[in-house]
Amino acid sequence: MARVSYGDITYQTYGDLPVVGSFAPDINLVNTKLQNVSLSNWMGKRKIMNIFVSIEREICAKSVIEFDRLGEGQEDLVMLMVSYDLPFTHARFAEEHKLRNVIGLSAIRHAGFGENYGVLIMDGPLAGMFSRAVVVLDENNTVVHTEQLEELNNEPDYRAAFRALGIDAEQS
């Protein structure tokens, strides 16, 4: 279990992020076309999962936009943006910001993602939502990098996520 904070409030998550070197737990999420998806939808591709509380929060939105920018031109990489936000919210956000390189995914229809990935917040006002984390998988769904953000108001280390896949991502 991890401890994460949002300002002065500290939360506990259910379990821990998957261990680097382990096989990633499968996912059952809903895309913006209301289709159920799993890791098999992107077999053979490398994956960066940006997991967050809500795309409606400024820092979460900023991370989605930044991952989209950094993923430009990476044909063998999919970037999965995961939250409990409705698929419609993910779609609206992507259209509003002209995002082309990220895939918005919602956990609304399937339980288990938060527990399997150790990001489900267990207590306090944010109970039931996801903590901010990044999980990077190779093309065989082996975990190659994880980052649990201890403060929910912080951005992830974008470069570390891309470096884990041998990609030199430049930030502006």
Secondary structure as UniProt FT lines:
FT   STRAND          3..6
FT   TURN            7..8
FT   STRAND          9..13
FT   TURN            20..21
FT   STRAND          29..30
FT   TURN            32..33
FT   STRAND          36..37
FT   HELIX           39..42
FT   TURN            43..44
FT   STRAND          46..51
FT   TURN            55..56
FT   HELIX           58..70
FT   TURN            71..73
FT   TURN            75..76
FT   STRAND          77..83
FT   HELIX           87..96
FT   TURN            97..98
FT   STRAND          102..106
FT   TURN            111..112
FT   HELIX           113..116
FT   TURN            117..118
FT   STRAND          120..121
FT   TURN            125..128
FT   STRAND          133..137
FT   TURN            139..140
FT   STRAND          142..148
FT   TURN            152..153
FT   HELIX           158..163
FT   TURN            164..166
//
